[in-house]
């Protein structure tokens, strides 16, 4: 079919809601080493690679967002954790 792209969707998981903790969970979320290996294998087969990170929720995403108290400190922690998630995957993409 002439497809030449591989789109990886690495994830981190919300393990808590209050405060919101977004982190790599062993056995659910692929570590850097595995992602780098996948990227190198795809590129070795002359495929282009895109990285599209996703978050995982322990419950339905709508339910997770409706739970808990959202105050200023909650949002500060949420932005800190989400920023770390995005920068981690941006670094992965930039290095590979």
Number of C-alpha atoms within 10 A of each C-alpha: 3 4 7 12 13 15 12 15 14 19 21 23 19 19 16 13 19 13 16 20 17 23 19 20 15 10 7 12 18 16 15 14 10 11 19 16 11 15 22 15 12 16 16 10 9 11 15 14 18 13 16 14 16 15 17 19 18 12 10 9 11 9 11 14 13 10 10 13 12 15 8 9 10 15 14 12 16 19 13 13 17 17 11 14 20 15 12 13 18 15 10 16 16 7 8 12
